[in-house]
Amino acid sequence: MALLRSPNLNSWVSCNPTIRQNTVISMCCPPKKSKRIVGGLSENGRGSRKCCSCCPRRHFLRAAAGLLPTLPSFASEKDSKSVLNSIHPPRPDWYEEFYASAMDKTMRSYEAEIAGYKAEVFANLRGKAERILEIGVGTGPNLKYYADYPDALVYGIDPNRKMQKYAQAAAEAAGLPPSNFSFMPAVAEALPLKDASVDAVVGTLVLCSVKDVDQALQEVMRVLKPGGLYIFVEHVAAKDGTLLRFVQGMLDPLQQIVADGCHLTRHTATNIARAGFADLHVNQAVLSTTSLINPHVYGIAYK
Protein backbone atom coordinates (compact mmCIF):
# COMPACT_ATOMS: atom_id res chain seq x y z
CA MET A 1 0.00 0.00 0.00
CA ALA A 2 1.23 3.48 -0.80
CA LEU A 3 0.24 6.74 0.86
CA LEU A 4 0.63 9.64 -1.55
CA ARG A 5 0.49 13.33 -0.77
CA SER A 6 -0.41 16.14 -3.11
CA PRO A 7 3.17 17.38 -3.80
CA ASN A 8 3.97 14.04 -5.42
CA LEU A 9 0.67 13.57 -7.19
CA ASN A 10 1.53 14.95 -10.62
CA SER A 11 4.72 12.95 -10.99
CA TRP A 12 2.98 9.85 -9.66
CA VAL A 13 0.01 9.91 -12.01
CA SER A 14 2.24 10.57 -15.00
CA CYS A 15 4.11 7.36 -14.24
CA ASN A 16 1.00 5.38 -13.28
CA PRO A 17 -1.75 5.85 -15.88
CA THR A 18 -3.68 3.04 -14.21
CA ILE A 19 -3.53 3.30 -10.46
CA ARG A 20 -1.97 0.32 -8.76
CA GLN A 21 -3.86 -2.03 -6.49
CA ASN A 22 -4.48 -1.02 -2.86
CA THR A 23 -3.49 2.61 -3.34
CA VAL A 24 -4.66 5.39 -1.06
CA ILE A 25 -4.25 9.02 -2.05
CA SER A 26 -4.50 11.68 0.63
CA MET A 27 -4.66 15.15 -0.85
CA CYS A 28 -3.96 16.80 2.48
CA CYS A 29 -2.49 15.47 5.71
CA PRO A 30 -1.89 11.70 5.92
CA PRO A 31 -4.36 9.54 7.86
CA LYS A 32 -3.79 9.32 11.58
CA LYS A 33 -1.77 6.31 12.60
CA SER A 34 -4.60 5.10 14.80
CA LYS A 35 -6.75 4.44 11.74
CA ARG A 36 -5.96 1.14 10.10
CA ILE A 37 -6.11 1.00 6.32
CA VAL A 38 -7.38 -2.31 4.94
CA GLY A 39 -7.31 -3.06 1.24
CA GLY A 40 -7.13 0.60 0.32
CA LEU A 41 -10.11 1.52 2.50
CA SER A 42 -10.02 2.45 6.14
CA GLU A 43 -12.22 0.67 8.66
CA ASN A 44 -14.67 3.54 8.60
CA GLY A 45 -14.38 3.85 4.81
CA ARG A 46 -12.54 7.12 4.59
CA GLY A 47 -9.55 7.43 6.88
CA SER A 48 -8.85 10.84 8.36
CA ARG A 49 -9.44 13.69 5.95
CA LYS A 50 -9.31 16.60 8.38
CA CYS A 51 -6.41 18.97 7.96
CA CYS A 52 -4.16 19.67 10.90
CA SER A 53 -3.87 23.26 12.15
CA CYS A 54 -0.46 23.67 10.52
CA CYS A 55 -1.58 22.48 7.08
CA PRO A 56 -0.78 25.23 4.55
CA ARG A 57 -3.54 24.05 2.24
CA ARG A 58 -6.15 24.76 4.91
CA HIS A 59 -4.95 28.33 5.43
CA PHE A 60 -4.73 28.91 1.68
CA LEU A 61 -8.29 27.72 1.06
CA ARG A 62 -9.61 29.93 3.84
CA ALA A 63 -7.90 32.98 2.40
CA ALA A 64 -8.89 32.22 -1.19
CA ALA A 65 -12.49 31.18 -0.55
CA GLY A 66 -13.84 34.65 -1.15
CA LEU A 67 -11.65 35.33 -4.18
CA LEU A 68 -12.21 32.28 -6.36
CA PRO A 69 -14.72 32.67 -9.21
CA THR A 70 -17.84 30.55 -9.27
CA LEU A 71 -17.64 27.78 -11.85
CA PRO A 72 -20.33 27.66 -14.52
CA SER A 73 -23.33 25.65 -13.41
CA PHE A 74 -25.58 23.49 -15.55
CA ALA A 75 -28.18 23.13 -12.81
CA SER A 76 -31.08 24.56 -14.79
CA GLU A 77 -33.34 22.10 -16.56
CA LYS A 78 -33.11 24.06 -19.81
CA ASP A 79 -29.31 24.03 -19.90
CA SER A 80 -29.19 20.38 -18.92
CA LYS A 81 -31.48 19.37 -21.79
CA SER A 82 -29.52 21.51 -24.23
CA VAL A 83 -26.24 19.86 -23.31
CA LEU A 84 -27.91 16.43 -23.37
CA ASN A 85 -29.11 16.96 -26.92
CA SER A 86 -25.71 18.30 -27.95
CA ILE A 87 -23.61 15.50 -26.45
CA HIS A 88 -26.12 12.68 -26.87
CA PRO A 89 -28.44 13.54 -29.77
CA PRO A 90 -31.74 11.64 -29.64
CA ARG A 91 -31.47 8.17 -31.16
CA PRO A 92 -34.38 6.34 -32.76
CA ASP A 93 -36.66 4.82 -30.15
CA TRP A 94 -36.00 1.29 -31.42
CA TYR A 95 -32.24 1.74 -30.94
CA GLU A 96 -32.48 3.09 -27.41
CA GLU A 97 -34.97 0.37 -26.46
CA PHE A 98 -32.74 -2.32 -27.97
CA TYR A 99 -29.69 -1.04 -26.12
CA ALA A 100 -31.55 -0.74 -22.81
CA SER A 101 -32.97 -4.24 -23.14
CA ALA A 102 -29.56 -5.65 -24.05
CA MET A 103 -27.95 -4.02 -21.02
CA ASP A 104 -30.67 -5.41 -18.78
CA LYS A 105 -30.14 -8.97 -20.00
CA THR A 106 -26.43 -9.25 -20.77
CA MET A 107 -24.93 -7.65 -17.65
CA ARG A 108 -26.25 -10.13 -15.10
CA SER A 109 -23.13 -12.32 -14.94
CA TYR A 110 -20.99 -9.21 -14.64
CA GLU A 111 -23.12 -7.84 -11.81
CA ALA A 112 -22.88 -11.17 -9.99
CA GLU A 113 -19.08 -11.09 -10.09
CA ILE A 114 -18.68 -7.40 -9.23
CA ALA A 115 -21.20 -7.57 -6.37
CA GLY A 116 -18.59 -8.15 -3.67
CA TYR A 117 -16.56 -5.12 -4.70
CA LYS A 118 -19.66 -2.94 -4.95
CA ALA A 119 -20.92 -4.06 -1.55
CA GLU A 120 -17.57 -3.05 -0.05
CA VAL A 121 -17.74 0.53 -1.23
CA PHE A 122 -21.51 1.01 -1.07
CA ALA A 123 -21.44 0.11 2.62
CA ASN A 124 -19.82 3.50 3.20
CA LEU A 125 -23.10 5.22 2.37
CA ARG A 126 -24.78 3.95 5.51
CA GLY A 127 -25.64 6.80 7.80
CA LYS A 128 -23.84 9.33 5.61
CA ALA A 129 -26.06 9.88 2.59
CA GLU A 130 -29.70 10.95 2.49
CA ARG A 131 -29.55 12.38 -1.02
CA ILE A 132 -27.78 10.19 -3.57
CA LEU A 133 -27.19 10.95 -7.23
CA GLU A 134 -26.30 8.12 -9.57
CA ILE A 135 -24.80 9.14 -12.90
CA GLY A 136 -25.39 6.67 -15.70
CA VAL A 137 -27.99 4.79 -13.69
CA GLY A 138 -28.83 2.63 -16.69
CA THR A 139 -31.18 -0.25 -15.88
CA GLY A 140 -30.65 0.30 -12.17
CA PRO A 141 -28.35 -2.58 -11.10
CA ASN A 142 -27.05 -0.52 -8.17
CA LEU A 143 -30.42 0.39 -6.71
CA LYS A 144 -30.53 -2.77 -4.61
CA TYR A 145 -27.58 -1.44 -2.61
CA TYR A 146 -29.77 1.40 -1.33
CA ALA A 147 -32.57 -0.87 -0.14
CA ASP A 148 -31.40 -0.69 3.48
CA TYR A 149 -31.53 3.13 3.47
CA PRO A 150 -35.28 3.83 3.87
CA ASP A 151 -34.81 7.59 4.10
CA ALA A 152 -32.54 7.90 1.08
CA LEU A 153 -33.68 9.95 -1.90
CA VAL A 154 -32.06 8.61 -5.06
CA TYR A 155 -31.77 10.58 -8.30
CA GLY A 156 -30.77 8.57 -11.35
CA ILE A 157 -29.60 10.25 -14.55
CA ASP A 158 -28.99 8.63 -17.91
CA PRO A 159 -28.97 9.96 -21.48
CA ASN A 160 -30.99 6.97 -22.71
CA ARG A 161 -34.62 7.70 -21.89
CA LYS A 162 -35.60 4.07 -22.44
CA MET A 163 -33.60 3.10 -19.35
CA GLN A 164 -36.28 4.70 -17.17
CA LYS A 165 -38.73 1.80 -17.07
CA TYR A 166 -35.95 -0.69 -16.29
CA ALA A 167 -34.53 1.54 -13.55
CA GLN A 168 -37.96 2.07 -12.00
CA ALA A 169 -38.60 -1.68 -12.07
CA ALA A 170 -35.23 -2.25 -10.37
CA ALA A 171 -36.10 0.34 -7.72
CA GLU A 172 -39.40 -1.39 -7.04
CA ALA A 173 -37.71 -4.79 -6.84
CA ALA A 174 -35.17 -3.35 -4.39
CA GLY A 175 -37.93 -2.05 -2.15
CA LEU A 176 -37.33 1.63 -2.79
CA PRO A 177 -40.62 3.54 -2.48
CA PRO A 178 -41.61 5.25 -5.76
CA SER A 179 -41.32 8.63 -4.04
CA ASN A 180 -37.68 7.90 -3.16
CA PHE A 181 -36.43 7.39 -6.71
CA SER A 182 -36.45 9.87 -9.58
CA PHE A 183 -35.15 9.30 -13.11
CA MET A 184 -33.91 12.25 -15.14
CA PRO A 185 -32.62 12.15 -18.75
CA ALA A 186 -29.28 13.96 -18.65
CA VAL A 187 -25.56 13.55 -19.19
CA ALA A 188 -22.87 13.62 -16.52
CA GLU A 189 -21.29 16.72 -18.08
CA ALA A 190 -24.40 18.78 -17.22
CA LEU A 191 -26.14 17.53 -14.10
CA PRO A 192 -29.64 18.99 -13.53
CA LEU A 193 -29.03 19.55 -9.81
CA LYS A 194 -28.03 22.59 -7.79
CA ASP A 195 -24.59 23.19 -6.31
CA ALA A 196 -23.82 21.24 -3.11
CA SER A 197 -27.20 19.49 -3.23
CA VAL A 198 -26.33 15.80 -2.67
CA ASP A 199 -24.47 13.81 -0.04
CA ALA A 200 -23.11 11.21 -2.44
CA VAL A 201 -22.58 10.62 -6.15
CA VAL A 202 -22.35 7.09 -7.51
CA GLY A 203 -21.01 6.14 -10.93
CA THR A 204 -20.32 2.62 -12.18
CA LEU A 205 -19.18 1.95 -15.74
CA VAL A 206 -20.11 5.46 -16.83
CA LEU A 207 -16.91 7.50 -17.28
CA CYS A 208 -15.84 5.12 -20.04
CA SER A 209 -18.57 6.53 -22.26
CA VAL A 210 -18.97 10.20 -21.34
CA LYS A 211 -17.72 12.69 -23.89
CA ASP A 212 -15.65 14.73 -21.42
CA VAL A 213 -14.37 12.84 -18.35
CA ASP A 214 -12.91 15.91 -16.64
CA GLN A 215 -16.08 17.97 -17.10
CA ALA A 216 -18.16 15.12 -15.70
CA LEU A 217 -15.92 14.95 -12.63
CA GLN A 218 -16.16 18.70 -12.13
CA GLU A 219 -19.94 18.35 -12.19
CA VAL A 220 -19.65 15.61 -9.56
CA MET A 221 -17.60 18.01 -7.43
CA ARG A 222 -20.11 20.81 -7.99
CA VAL A 223 -23.21 18.95 -6.85
CA LEU A 224 -21.53 17.27 -3.86
CA LYS A 225 -21.87 18.86 -0.46
CA PRO A 226 -18.62 19.60 1.41
CA GLY A 227 -17.41 16.30 2.81
CA GLY A 228 -19.61 14.37 0.38
CA LEU A 229 -18.41 11.16 -1.21
CA TYR A 230 -18.09 9.91 -4.76
CA ILE A 231 -18.28 6.13 -5.20
CA PHE A 232 -16.97 4.74 -8.46
CA VAL A 233 -16.39 1.46 -10.28
CA GLU A 234 -14.81 1.91 -13.71
CA HIS A 235 -12.88 -0.16 -16.23
CA VAL A 236 -9.59 1.29 -17.46
CA ALA A 237 -6.87 0.56 -19.98
CA ALA A 238 -4.64 -2.43 -19.34
CA LYS A 239 -0.97 -1.96 -18.59
CA ASP A 240 1.08 -0.62 -21.50
CA GLY A 241 3.06 -3.28 -23.33
CA THR A 242 0.66 -6.13 -22.57
CA LEU A 243 -1.23 -8.14 -25.17
CA LEU A 244 -4.53 -7.03 -23.66
CA ARG A 245 -3.57 -3.36 -24.04
CA PHE A 246 -2.65 -3.96 -27.69
CA VAL A 247 -5.99 -5.65 -28.37
CA GLN A 248 -7.85 -2.86 -26.57
CA GLY A 249 -6.17 -0.29 -28.78
CA MET A 250 -7.12 -2.20 -31.91
CA LEU A 251 -10.77 -2.67 -30.92
CA ASP A 252 -11.39 0.68 -29.23
CA PRO A 253 -12.92 2.41 -32.30
CA LEU A 254 -15.30 -0.51 -32.85
CA GLN A 255 -16.18 -0.62 -29.16
CA GLN A 256 -17.24 3.03 -29.26
CA ILE A 257 -19.63 2.27 -32.11
CA VAL A 258 -21.26 -0.89 -30.79
CA ALA A 259 -21.25 0.05 -27.08
CA ASP A 260 -22.72 3.55 -27.26
CA GLY A 261 -19.46 5.48 -26.91
CA CYS A 262 -17.64 3.18 -24.48
CA HIS A 263 -13.83 3.56 -24.59
CA LEU A 264 -11.48 0.68 -23.78
CA THR A 265 -8.30 2.71 -23.30
CA ARG A 266 -9.12 5.50 -20.87
CA HIS A 267 -6.99 6.15 -17.77
CA THR A 268 -9.99 7.11 -15.65
CA ALA A 269 -8.26 6.65 -12.31
CA THR A 270 -5.79 9.36 -13.29
CA ASN A 271 -8.64 11.74 -14.14
CA ILE A 272 -10.21 11.11 -10.74
CA ALA A 273 -6.87 11.66 -9.01
CA ARG A 274 -6.52 15.06 -10.70
CA ALA A 275 -10.11 16.22 -10.16
CA GLY A 276 -9.39 17.98 -6.87
CA PHE A 277 -10.89 15.65 -4.28
CA ALA A 278 -9.62 15.96 -0.72
CA ASP A 279 -9.09 12.20 -0.34
CA LEU A 280 -9.06 9.32 -2.76
CA HIS A 281 -9.15 5.64 -1.85
CA VAL A 282 -8.84 3.31 -4.84
CA ASN A 283 -8.30 -0.38 -5.52
CA GLN A 284 -7.88 -2.43 -8.66
CA ALA A 285 -9.58 -5.68 -9.65
CA VAL A 286 -9.57 -8.04 -12.63
CA LEU A 287 -12.82 -9.82 -13.52
CA SER A 288 -13.24 -13.09 -15.40
CA THR A 289 -16.55 -12.08 -16.99
CA THR A 290 -15.08 -9.09 -18.82
CA SER A 291 -12.17 -10.25 -20.95
CA LEU A 292 -11.51 -6.98 -22.80
CA ILE A 293 -12.92 -4.63 -20.16
CA ASN A 294 -10.11 -5.05 -17.61
CA PRO A 295 -8.78 -4.04 -15.19
CA HIS A 296 -11.34 -2.28 -13.00
CA VAL A 297 -10.70 0.48 -10.49
CA TYR A 298 -13.12 0.99 -7.63
CA GLY A 299 -13.15 3.17 -4.54
CA ILE A 300 -14.24 6.38 -2.86
CA ALA A 301 -13.29 10.01 -3.28
CA TYR A 302 -14.18 12.70 -0.72
CA LYS A 303 -14.82 16.35 -1.51
Stockholm file with secondary structure:
# STOCKHOLM 1.0

chainA/1-303         MALLRSPNLNSWVSCNPTIRQNTVISMCCPPKKSKRIVGGLSENGRGSRKCCSCCPRRHFLRAAAGLLPTLPSFASEKDSKSVLNSIHPPRPDWYEEFYASAMDKTMRSYEAEIAGYKAEVFANLRGKAERILEIGVGTGPNLKYYADYPDALVYGIDPNRKMQKYAQAAAEAAGLPPSNFSFMPAVAEALPLKDASVDAVVGTLVLCSVKDVDQALQEVMRVLKPGGLYIFVEHVAAKDGTLLRFVQGMLDPLQQIVADGCHLTRHTATNIARAGFADLHVNQAVLSTTSLINPHVYGIAYK
#=GR chainA/1-303 SS CEEECGGGHHHHHHHCSSCCTTEEEESSSCCCTTSCEETTEETTSSCCCCCCTTCHHHHHHHHHTTTSCCCCCCCSHHHHHHHHHHHSCCCCHHHHHHHHHHHHHHTHHHHHHHHHHHHHHHGGGTTTCSEEEEETCTTCTTGGGGTTCTTCEEEEEESCTTHHHHHHHHHHHHTCCGGGEEEEECCTTSCSSCTTCEEEEEEESCTTTCSCHHHHHHHHHHHEEEEEEEEEEEECCCCTTSHHHHHHHHHHHHHHHHTTTCCSSCCHHHHHHTSCCSEEEEEEECCSSCSSSCCEEEEEEEC
#=GC SS_cons         CEEECGGGHHHHHHHCSSCCTTEEEESSSCCCTTSCEETTEETTSSCCCCCCTTCHHHHHHHHHTTTSCCCCCCCSHHHHHHHHHHHSCCCCHHHHHHHHHHHHHHTHHHHHHHHHHHHHHHGGGTTTCSEEEEETCTTCTTGGGGTTCTTCEEEEEESCTTHHHHHHHHHHHHTCCGGGEEEEECCTTSCSSCTTCEEEEEEESCTTTCSCHHHHHHHHHHHEEEEEEEEEEEECCCCTTSHHHHHHHHHHHHHHHHTTTCCSSCCHHHHHHTSCCSEEEEEEECCSSCSSSCCEEEEEEEC
//
